[in-house]
Amino acid sequence: MSGGANDDRRTDGGVARPGADVPDRRPMLEGTVVRYEDKPDECTLHPSEPTERECTTAWITAKEGSYVSAVAWR
């Protein structure tokens, strides 16, 4: 047999072995919408559980009208 199991319980081919733990599938990003009466609403994408550095660097904010749905984009 070529190669052994990796630390994450996958074979060298990247295929999970039967009985291997299923990785946590929580979302890595969240979206927060802030609604305003006097200006366009804003949608901010941010890490679910940010590190200290991500608290100030890993945010994307878009004003209503500057984004479209994935269906419309296709």
N, CA, C and O atoms as a GROMACS GRO file, in nm:
protein
  296
    1MET      N    1   0.086  -0.117   0.000
    1MET     CA    2   0.000   0.000   0.000
    1MET      C    3   0.090   0.123   0.000
    1MET      O    4   0.188   0.128   0.074
    2SER      N    5   0.058   0.220  -0.081
    2SER     CA    6   0.141   0.340  -0.089
    2SER      C    7   0.089   0.446   0.005
    2SER      O    8  -0.030   0.477   0.007
    3GLY      N    9   0.182   0.501   0.085
    3GLY     CA   10   0.145   0.611   0.174
    3GLY      C   11   0.062   0.565   0.292
    3GLY      O   12   0.000   0.458   0.288
    4GLY      N   13   0.061   0.645   0.395
    4GLY     CA   14  -0.018   0.614   0.513
    4GLY      C   15  -0.127   0.716   0.531
    4GLY      O   16  -0.148   0.802   0.445
    5ALA      N   17  -0.195   0.706   0.642
    5ALA     CA   18  -0.303   0.802   0.670
    5ALA      C   19  -0.244   0.934   0.716
    5ALA      O   20  -0.145   0.937   0.788
    6ASN      N   21  -0.306   1.043   0.675
    6ASN     CA   22  -0.266   1.176   0.720
    6ASN      C   23  -0.325   1.203   0.857
    6ASN      O   24  -0.408   1.127   0.906
    7ASP      N   25  -0.281   1.312   0.921
    7ASP     CA   26  -0.333   1.348   1.052
    7ASP      C   27  -0.484   1.370   1.051
    7ASP      O   28  -0.549   1.349   1.154
    8ASP      N   29  -0.542   1.410   0.937
    8ASP     CA   30  -0.685   1.436   0.931
    8ASP      C   31  -0.764   1.312   0.892
    8ASP      O   32  -0.880   1.322   0.852
    9ARG      N   33  -0.702   1.197   0.903
    9ARG     CA   34  -0.764   1.067   0.878
    9ARG      C   35  -0.803   1.044   0.733
    9ARG      O   36  -0.896   0.968   0.706
   10ARG      N   37  -0.734   1.109   0.640
   10ARG     CA   38  -0.758   1.084   0.499
   10ARG      C   39  -0.642   1.005   0.444
   10ARG      O   40  -0.529   1.015   0.494
   11THR      N   41  -0.668   0.927   0.344
   11THR     CA   42  -0.558   0.858   0.278
   11THR      C   43  -0.482   0.961   0.198
   11THR      O   44  -0.529   1.073   0.181
   12ASP      N   45  -0.366   0.926   0.148
   12ASP     CA   46  -0.287   1.020   0.069
   12ASP      C   47  -0.362   1.066  -0.055
   12ASP      O   48  -0.330   1.171  -0.111
   13GLY      N   49  -0.462   0.989  -0.100
   13GLY     CA   50  -0.543   1.029  -0.214
   13GLY      C   51  -0.649   1.133  -0.180
   13GLY      O   52  -0.719   1.180  -0.270
   14GLY      N   53  -0.662   1.169  -0.053
   14GLY     CA   54  -0.756   1.272  -0.014
   14GLY      C   55  -0.897   1.221   0.011
   14GLY      O   56  -0.989   1.301   0.030
   15VAL      N   57  -0.917   1.089   0.012
   15VAL     CA   58  -1.050   1.032   0.033
   15VAL      C   59  -1.064   0.993   0.179
   15VAL      O   60  -0.978   0.925   0.234
   16ALA      N   61  -1.171   1.036   0.242
   16ALA     CA   62  -1.194   1.004   0.383
   16ALA      C   63  -1.215   0.855   0.399
   16ALA      O   64  -1.285   0.792   0.319
   17ARG      N   65  -1.154   0.799   0.501
   17ARG     CA   66  -1.171   0.657   0.530
   17ARG      C   67  -1.304   0.634   0.600
   17ARG      O   68  -1.351   0.722   0.671
   18PRO      N   69  -1.365   0.518   0.581
   18PRO     CA   70  -1.489   0.487   0.653
   18PRO      C   71  -1.465   0.499   0.803
   18PRO      O   72  -1.363   0.453   0.854
   19GLY      N   73  -1.558   0.560   0.872
   19GLY     CA   74  -1.548   0.576   1.016
   19GLY      C   75  -1.472   0.700   1.058
   19GLY      O   76  -1.464   0.730   1.177
   20ALA      N   77  -1.416   0.774   0.962
   20ALA     CA   78  -1.343   0.896   0.998
   20ALA      C   79  -1.441   1.001   1.048
   20ALA      O   80  -1.556   1.006   1.004
   21ASP      N   81  -1.396   1.083   1.139
   21ASP     CA   82  -1.482   1.189   1.191
   21ASP      C   83  -1.522   1.284   1.079
   21ASP      O   84  -1.441   1.316   0.992
   22VAL      N   85  -1.648   1.330   1.082
   22VAL     CA   86  -1.696   1.426   0.984
   22VAL      C   87  -1.652   1.564   1.030
   22VAL      O   88  -1.676   1.600   1.146
   23PRO      N   89  -1.589   1.644   0.944
   23PRO     CA   90  -1.546   1.778   0.987
   23PRO      C   91  -1.664   1.868   1.021
   23PRO      O   92  -1.774   1.852   0.969
   24ASP      N   93  -1.638   1.964   1.108
   24ASP     CA   94  -1.741   2.061   1.148
   24ASP      C   95  -1.777   2.144   1.025
   24ASP      O   96  -1.688   2.198   0.960
   25ARG      N   97  -1.906   2.155   0.993
   25ARG     CA   98  -1.951   2.224   0.872
   25ARG      C   99  -2.020   2.357   0.903
   25ARG      O  100  -2.104   2.402   0.826
   26ARG      N  101  -1.986   2.420   1.015
   26ARG     CA  102  -2.046   2.551   1.046
   26ARG      C  103  -2.003   2.652   0.941
   26ARG      O  104  -1.892   2.643   0.887
   27PRO      N  105  -2.089   2.750   0.912
   27PRO     CA  106  -2.050   2.851   0.814
   27PRO      C  107  -1.929   2.930   0.863
   27PRO      O  108  -1.919   2.962   0.981
   28MET      N  109  -1.838   2.961   0.770
   28MET     CA  110  -1.721   3.039   0.804
   28MET      C  111  -1.750   3.188   0.794
   28MET      O  112  -1.682   3.270   0.856
   29LEU      N  113  -1.852   3.222   0.714
   29LEU     CA  114  -1.891   3.362   0.699
   29LEU      C  115  -2.037   3.380   0.735
   29LEU      O  116  -2.119   3.289   0.718
   30GLU      N  117  -2.069   3.497   0.783
   30GLU     CA  118  -2.207   3.534   0.810
   30GLU      C  119  -2.237   3.663   0.735
   30GLU      O  120  -2.147   3.741   0.704
   31GLY      N  121  -2.362   3.684   0.707
   31GLY     CA  122  -2.404   3.808   0.645
   31GLY      C  123  -2.496   3.884   0.740
   31GLY      O  124  -2.587   3.826   0.799
   32THR      N  125  -2.472   4.013   0.755
   32THR     CA  126  -2.554   4.097   0.840
   32THR      C  127  -2.605   4.213   0.756
   32THR      O  128  -2.528   4.283   0.691
   33VAL      N  129  -2.736   4.234   0.758
   33VAL     CA  130  -2.797   4.344   0.683
   33VAL      C  131  -2.840   4.451   0.782
   33VAL      O  132  -2.909   4.423   0.880
   34VAL      N  133  -2.798   4.574   0.755
   34VAL     CA  134  -2.839   4.690   0.836
   34VAL      C  135  -2.930   4.773   0.748
   34VAL      O  136  -2.891   4.814   0.639
   35ARG      N  137  -3.051   4.799   0.796
   35ARG     CA  138  -3.149   4.874   0.719
   35ARG      C  139  -3.155   5.019   0.770
   35ARG      O  140  -3.157   5.044   0.890
   36TYR      N  141  -3.157   5.111   0.675
   36TYR     CA  142  -3.161   5.253   0.707
   36TYR      C  143  -3.287   5.314   0.646
   36TYR      O  144  -3.334   5.268   0.542
   37GLU      N  145  -3.340   5.417   0.709
   37GLU     CA  146  -3.455   5.489   0.653
   37GLU      C  147  -3.411   5.596   0.554
   37GLU      O  148  -3.484   5.626   0.459
   38ASP      N  149  -3.293   5.653   0.574
   38ASP     CA  150  -3.252   5.768   0.495
   38ASP      C  151  -3.136   5.743   0.397
   38ASP      O  152  -3.089   5.836   0.333
   39LYS      N  153  -3.090   5.618   0.385
   39LYS     CA  154  -2.984   5.583   0.289
   39LYS      C  155  -2.996   5.435   0.254
   39LYS      O  156  -3.069   5.362   0.322
   40PRO      N  157  -2.925   5.388   0.151
   40PRO     CA  158  -2.936   5.248   0.112
   40PRO      C  159  -2.895   5.152   0.224
   40PRO      O  160  -2.804   5.180   0.302
   41ASP      N  161  -2.966   5.039   0.231
   41ASP     CA  162  -2.930   4.935   0.328
   41ASP      C  163  -2.790   4.884   0.296
   41ASP      O  164  -2.742   4.898   0.184
   42GLU      N  165  -2.724   4.825   0.396
   42GLU     CA  166  -2.591   4.769   0.378
   42GLU      C  167  -2.589   4.623   0.419
   42GLU      O  168  -2.650   4.584   0.519
   43CYS      N  169  -2.518   4.542   0.341
   43CYS     CA  170  -2.497   4.401   0.374
   43CYS      C  171  -2.349   4.383   0.400
   43CYS      O  172  -2.266   4.418   0.316
   44THR      N  173  -2.314   4.328   0.515
   44THR     CA  174  -2.175   4.305   0.550
   44THR      C  175  -2.151   4.156   0.567
   44THR      O  176  -2.222   4.088   0.641
   45LEU      N  177  -2.049   4.106   0.497
   45LEU     CA  178  -2.004   3.968   0.514
   45LEU      C  179  -1.886   3.970   0.608
   45LEU      O  180  -1.793   4.050   0.592
   46HIS      N  181  -1.888   3.882   0.707
   46HIS     CA  182  -1.782   3.882   0.808
   46HIS      C  183  -1.762   3.740   0.861
   46HIS      O  184  -1.853   3.657   0.852
   47PRO      N  185  -1.644   3.713   0.916
   47PRO     CA  186  -1.618   3.580   0.973
   47PRO      C  187  -1.713   3.551   1.089
   47PRO      O  188  -1.748   3.640   1.166
   48SER      N  189  -1.755   3.425   1.099
   48SER     CA  190  -1.845   3.386   1.209
   48SER      C  191  -1.777   3.400   1.344
   48SER      O  192  -1.838   3.450   1.439
   49GLU      N  193  -1.653   3.358   1.352
   49GLU     CA  194  -1.578   3.366   1.477
   49GLU      C  195  -1.442   3.427   1.445
   49GLU      O  196  -1.343   3.356   1.434
   50PRO      N  197  -1.437   3.560   1.430
   50PRO     CA  198  -1.313   3.624   1.385
   50PRO      C  199  -1.202   3.620   1.489
   50PRO      O  200  -1.225   3.625   1.610
   51THR      N  201  -1.079   3.609   1.438
   51THR     CA  202  -0.962   3.625   1.524
   51THR      C  203  -0.949   3.773   1.554
   51THR      O  204  -1.022   3.854   1.497
   52GLU      N  205  -0.857   3.810   1.641
   52GLU     CA  206  -0.838   3.951   1.674
   52GLU      C  207  -0.802   4.031   1.549
   52GLU      O  208  -0.851   4.142   1.530
   53ARG      N  209  -0.716   3.976   1.464
   53ARG     CA  210  -0.675   4.046   1.341
   53ARG      C  211  -0.794   4.059   1.245
   53ARG      O  212  -0.811   4.164   1.182
   54GLU      N  213  -0.875   3.953   1.232
   54GLU     CA  214  -0.989   3.956   1.140
   54GLU      C  215  -1.096   4.058   1.182
   54GLU      O  216  -1.173   4.104   1.098
   55CYS      N  217  -1.100   4.093   1.309
   55CYS     CA  218  -1.199   4.191   1.356
   55CYS      C  219  -1.184   4.324   1.285
   55CYS      O  220  -1.281   4.400   1.276
   56THR      N  221  -1.066   4.355   1.235
   56THR     CA  222  -1.045   4.483   1.169
   56THR      C  223  -1.008   4.471   1.021
   56THR      O  224  -0.995   4.572   0.953
   57THR      N  225  -0.991   4.347   0.971
   57THR     CA  226  -0.944   4.334   0.832
   57THR      C  227  -1.029   4.246   0.742
   57THR      O  228  -1.012   4.253   0.620
   58ALA      N  229  -1.118   4.165   0.794
   58ALA     CA  230  -1.186   4.064   0.713
   58ALA      C  231  -1.335   4.091   0.695
   58ALA      O  232  -1.416   4.000   0.712
   59TRP      N  233  -1.371   4.213   0.662
   59TRP     CA  234  -1.510   4.251   0.646
   59TRP      C  235  -1.533   4.303   0.505
   59TRP      O  236  -1.447   4.373   0.452
   60ILE      N  237  -1.644   4.271   0.445
   60ILE     CA  238  -1.682   4.324   0.314
   60ILE      C  239  -1.822   4.382   0.330
   60ILE      O  240  -1.915   4.312   0.371
   61THR      N  241  -1.838   4.510   0.297
   61THR     CA  242  -1.968   4.575   0.307
   61THR      C  243  -2.009   4.630   0.171
   61THR      O  244  -1.928   4.691   0.101
   62ALA      N  245  -2.134   4.606   0.135
   62ALA     CA  246  -2.187   4.657   0.008
   62ALA      C  247  -2.320   4.727   0.035
   62ALA      O  248  -2.400   4.680   0.116
   63LYS      N  249  -2.340   4.838  -0.032
   63LYS     CA  250  -2.466   4.911  -0.020
   63LYS      C  251  -2.568   4.852  -0.116
   63LYS      O  252  -2.534   4.803  -0.223
   64GLU      N  253  -2.695   4.856  -0.075
   64GLU     CA  254  -2.804   4.807  -0.159
   64GLU      C  255  -2.794   4.873  -0.297
   64GLU      O  256  -2.773   4.994  -0.309
   65GLY      N  257  -2.810   4.792  -0.400
   65GLY     CA  258  -2.799   4.841  -0.536
   65GLY      C  259  -2.664   4.809  -0.598
   65GLY      O  260  -2.650   4.815  -0.720
   66SER      N  261  -2.565   4.776  -0.516
   66SER     CA  262  -2.433   4.744  -0.570
   66SER      C  263  -2.408   4.593  -0.572
   66SER      O  264  -2.297   4.550  -0.605
   67TYR      N  265  -2.508   4.514  -0.539
   67TYR     CA  266  -2.496   4.369  -0.545
   67TYR      C  267  -2.622   4.312  -0.609
   67TYR      O  268  -2.728   4.374  -0.607
   68VAL      N  269  -2.608   4.192  -0.664
   68VAL     CA  270  -2.721   4.124  -0.728
   68VAL      C  271  -2.727   3.981  -0.677
   68VAL      O  272  -2.630   3.929  -0.623
   69SER      N  273  -2.841   3.918  -0.695
   69SER     CA  274  -2.856   3.778  -0.652
   69SER      C  275  -2.776   3.688  -0.745
   69SER      O  276  -2.749   3.724  -0.859
   70ALA      N  277  -2.738   3.572  -0.698
   70ALA     CA  278  -2.662   3.477  -0.779
   70ALA      C  279  -2.744   3.433  -0.901
   70ALA      O  280  -2.688   3.411  -1.008
   71VAL      N  281  -2.874   3.421  -0.885
   71VAL     CA  282  -2.961   3.381  -0.996
   71VAL      C  283  -2.956   3.486  -1.107
   71VAL      O  284  -2.946   3.452  -1.225
   72ALA      N  285  -2.964   3.612  -1.071
   72ALA     CA  286  -2.960   3.719  -1.171
   72ALA      C  287  -2.825   3.726  -1.240
   72ALA      O  288  -2.818   3.760  -1.359
   73TRP      N  289  -2.717   3.694  -1.170
   73TRP     CA  290  -2.583   3.699  -1.226
   73TRP      C  291  -2.562   3.592  -1.332
   73TRP      O  292  -2.490   3.614  -1.429
   74ARG      N  293  -2.624   3.476  -1.314
   74ARG     CA  294  -2.607   3.364  -1.408
   74ARG      C  295  -2.681   3.397  -1.534
   74ARG      O  296  -2.681   3.318  -1.628
   0.00000   0.00000   0.00000
